[in-house]
Amino acid sequence: MKQTALVMSSAIIALALGLTTWHFFAPAKTPVTSPLPAFSLNDLTDHQHNISEWQGKILIINFWATWCTPCLKEIPDFVALQNHYAAQGVQFIGIAIDDKEPVAEFVTTNKINYPILLGGEQGMTLARQLGNNVDAVPYTVIVNQQGQILHKHPGEFSREQIQEVITPLLK
C-alpha cells in the first residue's frame, strides 16, 4: 500500500513539474487575427456611418442593449476609457441591439461620449459575423490600427481587461 502511494505521489509530482515546464518554455501563441468586415449602420439622427470612418484607430466595438444589466454596468468604464485614451487613437463604438427610443433616452441621460449606432437585427447578424456564436450581449471586439480583430469578448468587459488588450497597441 505504501509503495502504491509513493508511486502515485511521484507520478503527480512529475506531471506537475512537466506541465509547469511546458507552460514556461512553450513557444508563445500568436494571436489569431481576422480582418474587420466593412459595414454601415445609422446613428440616432439617422445618419449612416461606415466603419471605415475610424480606420487607423484602435476600435472597441461593443454590442449592447438598454435591457441588458451587464451592458449598462460596463458603459461608465467605456465612457471613462474613451476620455482617457481618445488622444492616443482609441475609439469606442456602441452598437445598440435595441429600439431607437430607449437607446436615445439612455444615451442622453448617461452622456455617452462615443458614437452609438443602431444595429437591431442587422446588429446581431454583424455580431455573429464578428464571432459571437452564442448571441451574447454584451459582446465586444477590439480591432487594431490595421483593421484586424485581435480580441473577442462575450459578456461584461472590465476596464482592466480592456487596458490589458489595448496597452500594447498604443502609440
GISUL-V875064 format. One record per pair of residues at least 12 apart in sequence whose C-alpha atoms are under 10 Angstrom apart, sorted by the first residue. I is the first residue (numbers start at 1). J is the second residue. Records with the same first field share a line. If there is no record, write none. Layout:
BEGIN
I = J, J
END
This chain:
BEGIN
31 = 149, 150, 151
32 = 148, 149, 150, 151
33 = 143, 144, 147, 148, 149, 150, 151
34 = 130, 143, 147, 148, 149, 150, 151
35 = 130, 143, 144, 146, 147, 148, 149, 150
36 = 51, 52, 129, 130, 141, 142, 143, 144, 146, 147, 148, 149, 150
37 = 51, 52, 126, 129, 130, 147, 148, 149
38 = 50, 51, 52, 147
39 = 51, 52, 123, 126
40 = 52, 53, 117, 118, 119
41 = 95, 116, 117, 118, 119, 120, 122, 123
42 = 95, 116, 117, 118, 119
43 = 94, 95, 96, 100, 104, 115, 116, 117, 118, 119
44 = 100, 101, 103, 104, 107, 115, 116, 117, 118
45 = 100, 104, 117, 118
46 = 100, 117, 118
47 = 117
48 = 117, 118
49 = 115, 117
51 = 93, 147
52 = 147
54 = 89, 90, 91, 92, 93, 145, 147
55 = 91, 143, 144, 145, 146, 147
56 = 89, 90, 143, 144, 145, 146, 147
57 = 86, 88, 89, 90, 91, 92, 143, 144, 145, 146, 147, 169, 170
58 = 85, 86, 88, 89, 90, 91, 92, 142, 143, 144, 145, 146, 147, 148, 149, 166, 169, 170
59 = 89, 90, 91, 92, 93, 140, 141, 142, 143, 144, 145, 147, 148, 149, 166
60 = 78, 82, 90, 91, 92, 93, 94, 140, 141, 142, 143, 144, 149, 151, 152, 162, 166
61 = 91, 92, 93, 94, 95, 115, 116, 127, 139, 140, 141, 142, 143, 152
62 = 75, 78, 92, 93, 94, 95, 96, 116, 127, 137, 138, 139, 140, 141, 142, 153, 154, 157
63 = 93, 94, 95, 96, 97, 98, 116, 117, 118, 119, 123, 124, 126, 127, 132, 136, 137, 138, 139, 140, 141, 154, 155
64 = 94, 95, 96, 97, 98, 103, 116, 119, 123, 124, 136, 137, 138, 139, 140, 155
65 = 94, 95, 96, 97, 98, 99, 102, 103, 106, 119, 120, 137, 138
66 = 96, 97, 98, 99, 102, 103, 104, 105, 106, 107
67 = 97, 98, 102, 103, 137
68 = 97, 98, 137, 138
69 = 137, 138, 156
70 = 137, 138, 155, 156, 157
71 = 137, 138, 139, 155, 156, 157
72 = 106, 110, 138, 156
73 = 156, 157, 158
74 = 138, 155, 156, 157, 158, 159
75 = 94, 110, 112, 156, 157, 158, 159
76 = 110, 111, 112, 159
77 = 157, 158, 159, 160, 162
78 = 91, 92, 93, 94, 112, 113, 114, 157, 158, 159, 162
79 = 92, 110, 111, 112, 113, 114
80 = 112, 113, 159
81 = 159, 162, 163
82 = 112, 113, 114
83 = 113, 114
85 = 163, 166, 167, 170
86 = 114
88 = 169, 170, 171
89 = 145, 169, 170, 171
90 = 143, 144, 145, 166, 169, 170
91 = 114, 115, 142, 143
92 = 113, 114, 115, 116, 142
93 = 113, 114, 115, 116, 117, 140
94 = 112, 114, 115, 116, 117, 118, 119, 140
95 = 115, 116, 117, 118, 119, 120, 123, 124, 126, 127, 138, 139, 140
96 = 116, 117, 118, 119, 120, 121, 123, 124, 137, 138
97 = 117, 118, 119, 120, 121, 122, 123, 124, 127, 137, 138
98 = 118, 119, 120, 121, 123
99 = 118, 119, 120
100 = 117, 118, 119, 120
103 = 116, 117, 118
104 = 116, 118
124 = 136, 137, 139
127 = 139, 140, 141
130 = 149, 152
131 = 149, 151, 152, 153, 154
132 = 152, 153, 154
133 = 154
134 = 154
135 = 154
136 = 153, 154, 155, 156
137 = 153, 154, 155, 156
138 = 153, 154, 155, 156, 157
139 = 152, 153, 154, 155, 156, 157
140 = 152, 153, 154, 155, 156, 157, 162
141 = 153, 154
142 = 162, 165, 166
143 = 166, 169
144 = 165, 166, 169, 170
145 = 169, 170
150 = 165, 166
151 = 165, 166
END
